Amino acid sequence: ESFSTKCNTFCHHSCLFRLSLAPRRIHFRFRSSFPSSLVMACLLILTFLGFLTQSSSLVTNLSSVGAKIGRVSAGPIEISSLGCGTWSWGNKLLWDYDPSQDEEIYSAYRAIRDAGVTIFDTADSYGTLELNGRAEILLGKFERRYLEEKTNNSSNNMFSVGNLFGGDKNERPSGRNKQQVATKFAPYPWRVTRGSLVQAARESLKRLDQDKLCVAQLHWSTANYQPFQEGALWEGIADIYDAGLCEAVGVSNYGPLQLQKFSKRMEERQVPIAIAQVQYSLMTARNNEILEACDDVGCRLISYSPLCLGLLTGKYDMDNLPRPGNPRRQLFRELLPGAKPVLGTLKAVAKEVNKTPSQVAINWAICKGTVPIPGARNLKQAQENLGSMGWRLSKGAVEELDIASAGIQKKMIENIFQTR
């Protein structure tokens, strides 16, 4: 029996009223022998029973999601104003990944998606050795599970407050809330033809189990060490768009000069550029020229490593470093002494605005006009990142952080593939 039929049968035998349900509407035919007050009382009881079926999940959603994530333009498309990086999903060397962590990572993914984050940055090279491509596999797997859970929850909560009165928090994401994968293709030495890049895109889509990427990106430029390969990469990324395998293209670790050159060629090929990403945090040697270049070519700057591999979380000091054998241990040992001004200012600002140092560091990157893509490997980290949204640092606080950043004695090293 359908739910509507059951309701009609129940109401008929109770001699109260007949009820039929249609999407977002309730229709009544009252039996004249009973007062309307009694009818309304029964309706309230039924509504309350429906509310109880979803009360626990409602509390969880409200407590874990926080502020709903907004949207910003990125070339021809629209993306969430906060993203998520997946570098750590499969990386054993820096992030101690193990497949047993996948359930924890999914809990982070679910919270991030519930909050409205749609843009996920990944790469075909993410994953250590035999786990190469793991991040893409997990992204596809997690989204399928997320959609299935949404469908099941929506079906189980048919007679809920949300369904009765015009909204369902368990609705499947659609339109602007769909997952957006921005994957990067590594310019491996053997990828010297344009066709090899198109093949790489098809392989990524197979790992994701999807038909189309949101953004296809070049992971880095070969201009500094193998310039002859650069032309084939540019033609290949444009061919990916022409083949209908992505909505737009992007680049990573390109400086303003190389971005302008890339943009000129894409314009000739009539291929839209959505994003350009660089390492961008309070610990990097900030270069406003890249922001201006993004404005010139009409794309959005994505700030990767906005927490400087975790150094800006306030978790680490000289007595508490990453485990022995982790490359971050020696890096932090070199950076922490000179980072005291910015870390101290971060803590002071965080206390003033009642946020954490991590949330202030991410919000600072947002105030600069970028879309940060911090990673998250568990629910706590996801909630921490989401706490950076729904508010904004004052101009004075941003300037105070800028001054502290400028005073860092030793800044974070640049990506070795970063171009000018």
LONU-883937 format. One line per 5 residues: their letters; for each residue x, y, z of N, C-alpha, C. Coordinates in steps of 0.001 Angstrom, whole numbers, plus 500000, padded with zeros to 6 digits. Layout:
! LONU-883937
a	X:Y:Z:X:Y:Z:X:Y:Z | ...
//
This chain:
! LONU-883937
esfst	500834:498806:500000:500000:500000:500000:500872:501250:500000 | 500440:502282:499292:501164:503546:499330:500918:504234:500658 | 501804:505151:500996:501658:505895:502240:500355:506691:502234 | 500014:507269:501076:498786:508053:500973:497559:507192:501261 | 497571:505948:500731:496438:505052:500944:496288:504698:502415
kcntf	497421:504437:503084:497379:504110:504497:496793:505256:505308 | 497184:506478:504982:496673:507642:505700:495156:507767:505503 | 494725:507571:504249:493298:507658:503960:492511:506600:504728 | 493062:505374:504764:492376:504287:505453:492278:504560:506944 | 493400:505013:507518:493421:505317:508944:492397:506391:509290
chhsc	492398:507448:508507:491507:508563:508804:490033:508178:508603 | 489773:507326:507604:488399:506913:507332:487845:506087:508498 | 488639:505125:508954:488178:504280:510047:488076:505051:511357 | 488838:506114:511487:488764:506929:512693:487616:507925:512609 | 486937:507983:511460:485787:508879:511263:486150:510340:511529
lfrls	487379:510719:511201:487789:512108:511448:487820:512908:510157 | 488667:512490:509255:488777:513210:507994:489494:512318:506994 | 489378:512698:505738:490117:511984:504699:491279:512854:504272 | 492412:512202:504139:493656:512932:503866:494329:512359:502638 | 494717:513207:501714:495513:512743:500577:496742:513621:500479
laprr	497868:512979:500174:499131:513715:500101:499574:513863:498662 | 500017:515046:498326:500679:515314:497051:501959:516041:497413 | 502949:516110:496486:504199:516790:496809:503962:518186:497361 | 504426:518375:498643:504403:519673:499300:502989:520210:499542 | 501945:519343:499494:500575:519799:499763:499814:518788:500593
ihfrf	498866:519287:501371:497986:518410:502127:496563:518845:501831 | 495697:517902:501430:494308:518217:501126:493396:517510:502135 | 492424:518208:502655:491507:517631:503628:490052:517696:503119 | 489290:516664:503506:487835:516732:503381:487270:516357:504743 | 486787:517318:505471:486327:517088:506837:484945:516444:506847
rssfp	484762:515540:507811:483428:514971:508040:482677:515926:508950 | 481522:516283:508576:480800:517374:509215:480427:517098:510667 | 480430:515828:511085:479965:515518:512432:481018:515748:513504 | 482229:516149:513100:483281:516364:514097:483787:517799:514021 | 484087:518398:515173:484577:519774:515197:485965:519877:514587
sslvm	486247:521042:513975:487549:521245:513334:488686:521229:514339 | 488438:521606:515575:489496:521607:516592:490030:520205:516836 | 489125:519205:516801:489549:517824:516988:490381:517355:515798 | 489974:517774:514614:490731:517437:513412:492145:517993:513500 | 492261:519253:513887:493569:519896:513978:494423:519237:515048
aclli	493809:518809:516133:494559:518142:517194:495185:516852:516671 | 494402:516100:515888:494919:514858:515309:496050:515135:514325 | 495893:516196:513553:496934:516569:512600:498229:516883:513316 | 498140:517632:514403:499333:517988:515172:500006:516751:515738 | 499193:515786:516205:499762:514554:516743:500522:513799:515659
ltflg	499906:513689:514470:500558:512990:513364:501836:513689:512936 | 501805:515013:512895:502989:515791:512519:504103:515564:513522 | 503755:515550:514820:504755:515338:515856:505384:513961:515722 | 504564:512953:515414:505103:511607:515226:506075:511568:514063 | 505744:512297:513002:506657:512376:511868:507944:513069:512245
fltqs	507856:514091:513078:509046:514827:513515:509978:513928:514308 | 509382:513042:515166:510202:512166:515989:511056:511234:515149 | 510563:510848:513983:511307:509911:513149:512585:510509:512618 | 512693:511823:512610:513916:512425:512087:514591:513343:513082 | 514135:513387:514325:514672:514361:515277:516152:514165:515534
sslvt	516598:512897:515665:518002:512670:515977:518893:513106:514836 | 518496:512814:513579:519314:513226:512444:519301:514727:512279 | 518188:515375:512633:518106:516822:512521:519097:517486:513458 | 519177:516976:514706:520121:517534:515672:521547:517354:515180 | 521845:516172:514632:523182:515909:514117:523525:516876:512999
nlssv	522577:517064:512063:522836:517970:510946:523123:519382:511429 | 522296:519877:512344:522458:521248:512803:523760:521438:513557 | 524193:520423:514285:525394:520568:515095:526665:520422:514289 | 526603:519661:513195:527819:519384:512449:528029:520297:511257 | 526955:520835:510713:527099:521593:509476:527579:523016:509716
gakig	526997:523724:510645:527369:525112:510861:526816:525974:509748 | 527550:527001:509389:527084:527935:508370:527042:527270:506998 | 526011:527572:506236:525898:527052:504883:526912:527755:503988 | 527587:526986:503160:528645:527526:502321:528050:528287:501140 | 528603:529463:500845:528125:530274:499732:528716:529845:498405
rvsag	528434:530590:497364:528890:530288:496008:529642:531475:495431 | 530630:531201:494600:531392:532251:493928:531597:531859:492470 | 531884:532835:491646:532146:532560:490237:533576:532061:490068 | 533751:531201:489071:535072:530701:488698:535073:530572:487182 | 535449:531650:486520:535345:531656:485068:533896:531478:484658
pieis	533594:530478:483809:532218:530292:483313:531325:529501:484263 | 531890:528987:485351:531104:528154:486254:530981:528807:487628 | 530229:528173:488495:530054:528619:489878:530469:527488:490794 | 531251:527812:491844:531726:526790:492773:531462:527244:494204 | 531601:526343:495148:531433:526711:496552:532600:527598:496985
slgcg	532335:528496:497945:533348:529459:498384:534408:528832:499287 | 534197:527578:499646:535198:526776:500340:535242:525427:499646 | 536439:524917:499440:536574:523613:498807:537220:522619:499741 | 537558:521473:499212:538233:520442:499993:539329:519816:499140 | 540538:519788:499685:541650:519136:499010:541753:517682:499431
twswg	542152:516813:498517:542184:515372:498795:543586:514781:498724 | 544589:515632:498829:545985:515189:498746:546270:514083:499761 | 545707:514204:500954:546009:513252:502030:545296:511915:501861 | 544314:511851:500964:543542:510614:500788:544339:509620:499931 | 545170:508857:500571:546004:507898:499853:547482:508153:500028
nkllw	547842:509264:500708:549252:509624:500874:549796:509065:502188 | 550686:508101:502078:551285:507476:503260:552454:508292:503802 | 553221:508893:502922:554457:509549:503319:554227:510737:504245 | 553387:511677:503816:553166:512896:504595:552008:512781:505581 | 550982:511985:505224:549752:512000:506009:549392:510654:506636
dydps	550306:509676:506527:550125:508381:507199:548790:507720:506844 | 548415:507802:505577:547140:507214:505156:547173:505694:505228 | 546035:505126:505603:545820:503694:505573:544364:503463:505172 | 544084:502466:504337:542697:502230:503907:541711:502059:505055 | 542195:501670:506224:541298:501526:507372:540716:502863:507813
qdeei	541287:503963:507325:540819:505304:507682:539650:505773:506804 | 539295:504981:505817:538309:505435:504833:536964:505814:505465 | 536546:505082:506492:535268:505384:507128:535321:506747:507827 | 536456:507047:508463:536633:508356:509091:536630:509462:508034 | 537296:509195:506933:537346:510196:505864:535948:510434:505311
ysayr	535166:509355:505188:533805:509535:504680:532960:510381:505630 | 533147:510220:506923:532380:511042:507872:532701:512518:507663 | 533960:512811:507326:534337:514193:507015:533680:514633:505712 | 533713:513761:504722:533116:514073:503418:531634:514384:503548 | 530935:513566:504301:529493:513750:504467:529173:515103:505115
airda	529923:515455:506149:529694:516738:506831:529975:517904:505899 | 531019:517786:505108:531393:518849:504174:530329:519022:503094 | 529840:517899:502583:528804:517972:501547:527502:518521:502112 | 527159:518096:503328:525935:518603:503955:525991:520118:504129 | 527177:520647:504343:527329:522086:504559:527261:522889:503263
gvtif	527334:522208:502117:527240:522913:500842:528524:522991:500059 | 529586:522349:500538:530842:522313:499765:530645:521395:498571 | 530985:521889:497395:530829:521079:496181:532142:520862:495437 | 533092:521784:495554:534316:521694:494763:535374:520878:495508 | 535831:519805:494879:536836:518924:495461:538029:518862:494527
dtads	539178:519232:495069:540411:519227:494277:541127:517897:494470 | 541526:517282:493365:542221:516012:493431:543237:515937:492294 | 543831:514770:492106:544827:514598:491038:544983:513132:490712 | 545382:512848:489479:545574:511447:489099:546819:510860:489752 | 547657:511713:490339:548879:511244:491003:548722:511125:492514
ygtle	547549:511473:493067:547358:511409:494520:547195:509966:494970 | 548093:509565:495861:548123:508182:496337:549542:507660:496216 | 550044:507035:497270:551435:506588:497299:551593:505208:496678 | 552491:505115:495687:552855:503858:495050:551627:503065:494594 | 551356:501912:495247:550252:501066:494797:548898:501721:495008
lngra	548872:502807:495777:547623:503532:496019:547450:504710:495062 | 548234:504744:494017:548143:505837:493055:546723:505919:492481 | 546147:507140:492507:544780:507331:492035:543729:507092:493107 | 544173:506806:494331:543252:506465:495417:542274:507595:495718 | 542756:508844:495681:541893:509984:496013:540715:510066:495055
eillg	540952:509845:493766:539865:509879:492794:538877:508742:493037 | 539396:507568:493345:538529:506419:493608:537616:506710:494797 | 538195:507274:495865:537407:507577:497058:536374:508662:496790 | 536741:509667:496010:535787:510735:495691:534551:510185:494987 | 534771:509325:494027:533634:508723:493332:532823:507822:494237
kferr	533516:507002:495010:532856:506072:495926:532058:506819:496988 | 532652:507859:497562:531979:508623:498613:530730:509324:498095 | 530806:509889:496898:529641:510605:496369:528496:509640:496080 | 528811:508478:495559:527749:507492:495303:527089:507066:496610 | 527896:506856:497640:527344:506480:498948:526526:507624:499527
yleek	527024:508833:499385:526321:510007:499907:524942:510159:499258 | 524883:510000:497953:523612:510122:497239:522647:508999:497627 | 523192:507809:497808:522351:506681:498205:521758:506923:499593 | 522572:507437:500510:522077:507726:501854:521003:508805:501821 | 521208:509811:500990:520214:510879:500874:518882:510327:500360
tnnss	518966:509448:499385:517756:508856:498824:517033:508022:499868 | 517780:507201:500604:517177:506339:501619:516576:507153:502756 | 517297:508182:503204:516793:509016:504290:515518:509750:503888 | 515507:510208:502639:514331:510930:502154:513118:510016:502105 | 513331:508758:501686:512232:507796:501609:511740:507422:503005
nnmfs	512672:507229:503937:512299:506831:505293:511594:507937:506051 | 511868:509187:505667:511277:510317:506374:510184:510997:505553 | 509407:510194:504814:508361:510777:503967:507396:511631:504765 | 507036:511161:505972:506070:511916:506770:506823:512706:507834 | 507676:513616:507366:508484:514422:508262:508051:515870:508164
vgnlf	508503:516666:509120:508172:518088:509102:508622:518735:507801 | 509855:518358:507357:510369:518960:506135:509525:518627:504932 | 509149:517358:504805:508340:516949:503662:506945:517545:503701 | 506376:517658:504897:505018:518180:505001:504934:519670:504719 | 505957:520397:505140:505853:521850:505070:506897:522504:504168
ggdkn	507328:521790:503123:508010:522468:502034:509509:522370:501979 | 510134:521408:502603:511573:521302:502473:512062:520002:503082 | 513088:519419:502502:513628:518169:503005:515134:518246:503014 | 515734:518203:504180:517185:518298:504302:517864:517064:503733 | 517103:515993:503472:517679:514768:502944:517510:514640:501438
erpsg	517097:515707:500766:516951:515665:499319:518300:515392:498654 | 518261:514654:497550:519494:514434:496778:519982:515766:496222 | 521312:515991:496279:521849:517236:495718:521559:517325:494229 | 521239:518512:493768:520976:518701:492348:521415:520103:491957 | 521657:520298:490684:522019:521621:490193:523276:522150:490849
rnkqq	523150:523287:491507:524308:523965:492087:524926:523206:493246 | 524232:522201:493792:524765:521452:494924:525394:520120:494526 | 525525:519867:493241:526159:518630:492802:527667:518666:493071 | 528224:517488:493287:529666:517383:493471:530389:517912:492237 | 531454:518676:492453:532270:519208:491360:533715:518746:491564
vatkf	534184:517897:490686:535544:517375:490795:536471:518166:489886 | 537533:518699:490486:538578:519393:489727:539843:518553:489860 | 540149:517784:488840:541303:516889:488935:542477:517426:488129 | 543676:517113:488611:544903:517599:487978:545630:516424:487315 | 546190:516699:486157:546937:515681:485422:548425:515997:485481
apypw	549187:515028:485968:550635:515224:486123:551329:515161:484769 | 552213:516130:484495:552976:516098:483234:554137:515102:483315 | 553794:513825:483455:554826:512804:483507:555691:512875:482246 | 556943:512450:482344:557846:512526:481175:557312:511808:479941 | 556498:510770:480181:555967:510020:479035:554709:510641:478427
rvtrg	554188:511676:479063:553026:512363:478496:553511:513506:477605 | 553949:513135:476437:554542:514117:475526:553648:514391:474317 | 552499:513721:474271:551563:513975:473170:550240:514474:473743 | 549513:515211:472950:548222:515734:473403:547228:514612:473684 | 547339:513546:472903:546443:512411:473092:546641:511718:474434
slvqa	547880:511752:474952:548151:511101:476231:547416:511794:477369 | 547183:513093:477237:546459:513822:478274:544961:513502:478216 | 544441:513375:477011:543025:512993:476862:542813:511605:477447 | 543752:510701:477209:543662:509356:477764:543696:509398:479290 | 544526:510297:479845:544609:510448:481302:543268:510894:481874
aresl	542594:511777:481153:541275:512250:481612:540276:511101:481614 | 540299:510275:480590:539376:509141:480532:539654:508160:481678 | 540919:507970:482008:541274:507065:483104:540808:507624:484450 | 540933:508942:484623:540452:509568:485862:538946:509405:485992 | 538228:509629:484903:536773:509476:484916:536369:508037:485222
krldq	537168:507092:484766:536888:505689:485063:537058:505419:486555 | 538112:506002:487163:538314:505818:488608:537186:506489:489395 | 536740:507628:488921:535643:508342:489577:534290:507697:489301 | 534235:506906:488235:532979:506324:487745:531992:507440:487400 | 532479:508413:486655:531671:509552:486234:531886:509811:484746
dklcv	531027:510646:484181:531079:510907:482743:531830:512187:482390 | 531897:513127:483351:532456:514434:483020:533069:515085:484253 | 534229:515709:484084:534864:516466:485154:534295:517872:485192 | 534338:518465:486359:533997:519884:486430:535142:520699:485834 | 536362:520452:486316:537539:521164:485816:538669:520171:485567
aqlhw	539278:520249:484399:540478:519477:484078:541668:520424:484207 | 542660:520052:485033:543765:520960:485323:545121:520359:484950 | 546045:521212:484604:547443:520814:484469:548078:520953:485841 | 548709:519893:486322:549217:519882:487698:550381:520852:487886 | 551208:520971:486892:552285:521951:486932:552786:522208:485526
stany	553602:523211:485400:554171:523587:484108:555538:522930:483937 | 555855:522552:482711:557185:521987:482418:558108:523031:481800 | 557680:524286:481809:558441:525343:481147:559855:525492:481693 | 560043:525203:482971:561354:525399:483595:562355:524301:483289 | 561888:523126:482869:562834:522019:482688:562603:521229:481400
qpfqe	561441:521308:480789:561174:520584:479549:560161:521368:478727 | 560575:522544:478253:559629:523457:477604:558936:522890:476368 | 559587:521965:475653:558961:521418:474440:557687:520637:474770 | 557581:520125:476007:556411:519338:476405:555202:520226:476689 | 555469:521494:477037:554412:522399:477457:553339:522579:476384
galwe	553763:522710:475157:552803:522914:474067:551835:521758:473920 | 552354:520535:474016:551504:519350:473898:550506:519286:475060 | 550959:519693:476258:550074:519686:477426:548924:520678:477247 | 549243:521850:476730:548199:522863:476526:547178:522403:475495 | 547686:521812:474402:546754:521323:473378:545932:520158:473926
giadi	546560:519325:474738:545865:518178:475310:544753:518575:476266 | 545012:519584:477107:543981:520005:478067:542808:520646:477331 | 543119:521337:476211:542053:521915:475381:541269:520811:474672 | 541971:519756:474257:541306:518626:473605:540344:517932:474566 | 540693:517890:475862:539812:517293:476870:538485:518050:476903
ydagl	538579:519372:476850:537360:520187:476839:536565:519950:475551 | 537257:519943:474413:536579:519752:473131:535906:518383:473043 | 536457:517408:473763:535882:516062:473748:534679:515948:474687 | 534348:517042:475367:533203:517034:476268:533460:516330:477588 | 534747:516228:477968:535098:515515:479195:535219:516429:480410
ceavg	535060:517736:480225:535111:518677:481342:534305:519920:480995 | 533920:520674:482035:533172:521914:481828:534086:523099:481580 | 535311:523043:482107:536288:524121:481949:537656:523557:482307 | 538690:524373:482118:540052:523923:482422:540681:524828:483474 | 541830:524393:483970:542538:525179:484967:544000:524767:485031
vsnyg	544763:525482:485849:546192:525193:486009:546563:525247:487481 | 547676:524616:487797:548202:524612:489147:549694:524933:489094 | 550159:525712:490056:551573:526096:490169:552059:526932:488984 | 551138:527668:488378:551489:528610:487314:551590:530005:487922 | 552665:530713:487592:552791:532102:488001:552017:532998:487051
plqlq	551993:534304:487340:551188:535226:486516:551602:535281:485049 | 552887:535210:484767:553351:535287:483377:552927:534050:482581 | 553146:532879:483172:552780:531644:482474:551270:531509:482357 | 550537:531999:483346:549073:531969:483287:548562:532820:482135 | 549169:533976:481928:548761:534850:480825:549009:534177:479480
kfskr	550135:533495:479347:550444:532797:478100:549442:531659:477857 | 549175:530916:478922:548219:529813:478821:546842:530341:478434 | 546447:531432:479053:545135:532019:478782:545001:532437:477319 | 546071:532996:476772:546033:533438:475375:545771:532258:474440 | 546455:531127:474717:546263:529961:473860:544857:529385:474032
meerq	544354:529348:475270:543005:528828:475492:541961:529718:474820 | 542217:531002:474812:541296:531921:474138:541258:531629:472642 | 542426:531329:472076:542488:530976:470656:541734:529671:470380 | 541775:528775:471331:541065:527495:471177:539614:527583:471639 | 539208:528740:472163:537852:528957:472685:537529:527971:473816
vpiai	538490:527851:474713:538353:526967:475875:538331:527829:477133 | 537285:527740:477961:537170:528581:479159:538068:528118:480307 | 538667:529083:480990:539498:528804:482167:538687:529123:483416 | 538631:528174:484334:537857:528371:485570:538733:528748:486746 | 539842:528046:486925:540649:528249:488130:542146:528177:487850
aqvqy	542886:528828:488734:544340:528689:488804:544657:528539:490279 | 545510:527597:490622:545794:527404:492038:547281:527463:492331 | 547588:528062:493475:548956:528145:493961:548950:527914:495467 | 550122:527613:495999:550267:527516:497445:550102:528923:498019 | 549139:529099:498909:548802:530447:499366:548362:530390:500827
slmta	549183:530952:501696:548850:530989:503116:549636:532117:503771 | 549425:532294:505045:550165:533309:505794:551655:533002:505850 | 552028:531772:505545:553434:531369:505597:554134:531440:504248 | 553411:531703:503178:554045:531751:501858:554457:533172:501505 | 555364:533267:500566:555747:534579:500035:554625:535026:499116
rnnei	553684:535755:499661:552490:536112:498894:552846:537011:497711 | 552146:536786:496638:552388:537553:495426:551047:538022:494890 | 550753:539289:495092:549463:539817:494639:549331:539813:493119 | 550458:539641:492440:550413:539615:490970:549588:538438:490457 | 549597:537313:491181:548831:536165:490716:547335:536438:490861
leacd	546948:537162:491907:545540:537541:492058:545110:538467:490925 | 545979:539401:490592:545675:540329:489498:545622:539598:488166 | 546516:538632:487989:546515:537857:486739:545231:537046:486603 | 544762:536489:487710:543501:535729:487676:542346:536651:487287 | 542352:537857:487834:541308:538824:487467:541384:539150:485980
dvgcr	542600:539281:485473:542783:539628:484059:542247:538559:483127 | 542481:537304:483471:542061:536221:482573:540661:535719:482914 | 540096:536228:484013:538718:535877:484366:538544:534539:485044 | 539540:534132:485860:539408:532867:486589:539532:533111:488089 | 539282:532097:488889:539321:532199:490347:540616:531588:490879
lisys	541247:532277:491835:542452:531731:492457:542056:530761:493563 | 542580:529548:493481:542385:528528:494507:543635:528500:495384 | 543451:528608:496691:544605:528583:497602:544751:527191:498204 | 545799:526485:497748:546034:525175:498342:547030:525303:499504 | 546977:524345:500410:547755:524378:501660:547554:525691:502418
plclg	546305:526103:502644:546066:527357:503372:546503:527289:504836 | 546713:526065:505335:547187:525893:506715:548656:525493:506756 | 549327:525626:505615:550775:525333:505514:551094:523950:506089 | 550458:522931:505531:550675:521534:505911:550355:521265:507385 | 549579:522157:508000:549201:521968:509403:549941:522867:510373
lltgk	550965:523553:509897:551748:524406:510798:550920:525535:511398 | 549944:526061:510646:549152:527197:511114:547969:526787:512005 | 547852:525493:512299:546771:525062:513175:547044:525397:514633 | 548308:525678:514962:548677:525926:516354:548940:524645:517124 | 548848:523531:516429:549024:522219:517065:550493:521897:517330
ydmdn	551374:522452:516504:552777:522062:516572:553655:523142:517188 | 554704:522689:517879:555778:523562:518349:557057:522729:518366 | 558152:523292:518851:559436:522587:518791:559436:521322:519649 | 558529:521244:520602:558436:520046:521448:557365:519071:520962 | 556636:519462:519947:555582:518607:519405:555597:518721:517888
lprpg	556389:517863:517270:556566:517870:515823:555946:516613:515218 | 555721:516589:513904:555251:515356:513261:556203:514200:513565 | 555721:512991:513427:556486:511802:513798:557824:511739:513060 | 558834:511087:513660:560105:510868:512971:559893:510120:511659 | 560563:510563:510628:560410:509947:509316:559456:510689:508412
nprrq	558587:511518:508997:557679:512337:508205:558429:513582:507738 | 558474:513867:506431:559211:515035:505927:558794:516354:506581 | 557563:516415:507088:557120:517660:507718:557882:517946:509014 | 558434:516920:509637:559139:517099:510908:560311:518064:510758 | 561182:517786:509783:562332:518661:509562:561902:520022:509035
lfrel	560898:520047:508189:560403:521311:507643:559884:522221:508763 | 559090:521662:509662:558544:522460:510766:559639:522901:511726 | 560642:522053:511901:561757:522423:512782:562463:523671:512245 | 562509:523797:510927:563149:524958:510316:562239:526181:510298 | 560932:525962:510147:560007:527084:509978:559487:527674:511291
lpgak	559292:526845:512296:558628:527297:513519:559311:528472:514232 | 560642:528476:514372:561257:529613:515076:560937:530957:514425 | 560997:531025:513119:560721:532277:512418:559245:532573:512257 | 558396:531581:512562:556950:531758:512392:556273:532300:513643 | 557030:532538:514699:556436:532980:515964:555569:534232:515831
pvlgt	555992:535258:515043:555143:536459:514929:553751:536153:514373 | 553696:535370:513313:552398:535107:512698:551568:534151:513556 | 552210:533174:514198:551477:532241:515052:550912:532956:516271 | 551700:533891:516819:551220:534664:517959:550050:535555:517591 | 550145:536189:516428:549054:537053:515959:547813:536233:515650
lkava	548002:535065:515054:546882:534172:514762:546114:533831:516040 | 546844:533464:517076:546206:533100:518340:545474:534284:518952 | 546082:535477:518862:545460:536666:519436:544169:537024:518704 | 544214:536980:517375:543026:537289:516576:541953:536229:516815 | 542364:534962:516874:541423:533875:517098:540687:534057:518431
kevnk	541415:534443:519441:540792:534671:520754:539801:535830:520690 | 540158:536854:519947:539311:538042:519838:537990:537738:519133 | 538036:536896:518108:536822:536587:517339:536182:535272:517761 | 536730:534665:518808:536196:533412:519345:536223:532289:518308 | 537347:532196:517605:537559:531130:516626:538896:530468:516912
tpsqv	539241:529451:516128:540525:528784:516290:541537:529378:515305 | 542851:529187:515551:543859:529668:514600:543629:529142:513180 | 543230:527880:513062:542968:527304:511734:541856:528067:511022 | 540792:528332:511735:539644:529017:511141:539996:530439:510731 | 540825:531098:511521:541266:532450:511166:542152:532407:509925
ainwa	543057:531442:509855:543969:531338:508705:543195:531083:507413 | 542174:530224:507478:541367:529947:506288:540533:531162:505909 | 539952:531825:506905:539128:533007:506637:539966:534133:506045 | 541212:534236:506483:542134:535242:505918:542300:535000:504413 | 542469:533742:504022:542627:533414:502600:541363:533768:501820
ickgt	540211:533582:502443:538940:533950:501799:538858:535453:501630 | 539272:536186:502649:539248:537649:502585:540138:538191:501466 | 541122:537399:501061:542006:537802:499970:541387:537544:498588 | 540203:536934:498583:539521:536680:497318:539763:535301:496746 | 540378:534413:497528:540652:533060:497043:539593:532083:497543
vpipg	539606:530893:496977:538803:529781:497494:539778:528779:498097 | 539844:528696:499427:540779:527757:500068:540284:526322:499930 | 541224:525386:499878:540851:523971:499777:541579:523162:500856 | 541305:523428:502135:541951:522638:503190:541492:521192:503135 | 542349:520290:503548:541979:518883:503573:541254:518527:504856
arnlk	540628:517355:504862:539944:516854:506051:539934:515336:505994 | 540426:514708:507072:540492:513243:507106:539618:512642:508198 | 538931:513496:508949:537991:513006:509958:536960:514090:510228 | 535928:513737:510977:534822:514663:511222:535290:515907:511970 | 536190:515754:512918:536674:516896:513689:537341:517920:512785
qaqen	538178:517444:511870:538853:518356:510945:537852:519031:510012 | 536861:518280:509576:535837:518858:508699:535080:519977:509413 | 534674:519719:510646:533946:520731:511410:534821:521947:511683 | 536093:521704:511908:537037:522803:512125:537104:523693:510887 | 537217:523079:509728:537275:523846:508483:535985:524617:508228
lgsmg	534865:523955:508470:533564:524598:508237:533352:525781:509169 | 534012:525761:510326:533906:526874:511266:534566:528145:510785 | 535251:528060:509661:535880:529261:509085:534891:530061:508245 | 533686:529513:508054:532686:530146:507204:531584:530799:508032 | 530804:531668:507379:529677:532311:508033:530035:533564:508795
wrlsk	531253:534009:508672:531714:535242:509316:532909:535756:508516 | 533388:536923:508842:534482:537508:508074:535375:538356:508980 | 536679:538212:508807:537634:539030:509554:537461:540497:509204 | 537667:541349:510186:537616:542787:509917:538829:543201:509095 | 538723:544338:508456:539839:544860:507664:541070:545039:508533
gavee	540851:545492:509766:541968:545689:510681:542661:544391:511033 | 541871:543327:511233:542450:542032:511565:543258:541478:510395 | 542740:541654:509177:543458:541192:507985:544791:541932:507863 | 544772:543222:508066:546003:544014:507983:546995:543595:509059 | 546498:543301:510248:547362:542858:511347:548042:541537:510996
ldias	547289:540635:510393:547852:539356:509964:548833:539540:508812 | 548532:540461:507911:549444:540748:506798:550801:541220:507314 | 550772:542114:508298:552016:542647:508866:552817:541528:509528 | 552122:540668:510271:552799:539548:510928:553389:538592:509897 | 552647:538352:508813:553129:537467:507754:554381:538029:507091
agiqk	554366:539327:506868:555521:539970:506234:556767:539896:507110 | 556577:539741:508412:557709:539702:509333:558292:538315:509546 | 557752:537305:508857:558284:535943:509012:559720:535888:508490 | 560600:535343:509291:562019:535283:508909:562279:534280:507791 | 561632:533118:507885:561796:532105:506849:560431:531622:506416
kmien	560057:531944:505200:558744:531581:504688:558734:530150:504175 | 557549:529639:503964:557368:528303:503419:558010:528216:502041 | 558711:527111:501777:559365:526950:500481:558322:526832:499377 | 558641:527338:498209:557730:527240:497076:557728:525828:496507 | 556650:525476:495864:556613:524241:495104:557718:524292:494042
ifqtr	558461:523191:493922:559594:523206:492999:559175:523424:491535 | 557914:523175:491237:557434:523341:489864:556776:524706:489632 | 556733:525540:490659:556104:526846:490523:556836:527692:489483 | 556081:528269:488561:556681:529130:487536:556389:530589:487823 | 557026:531452:487078:556800:532893:487230:555686:533362:486294
//
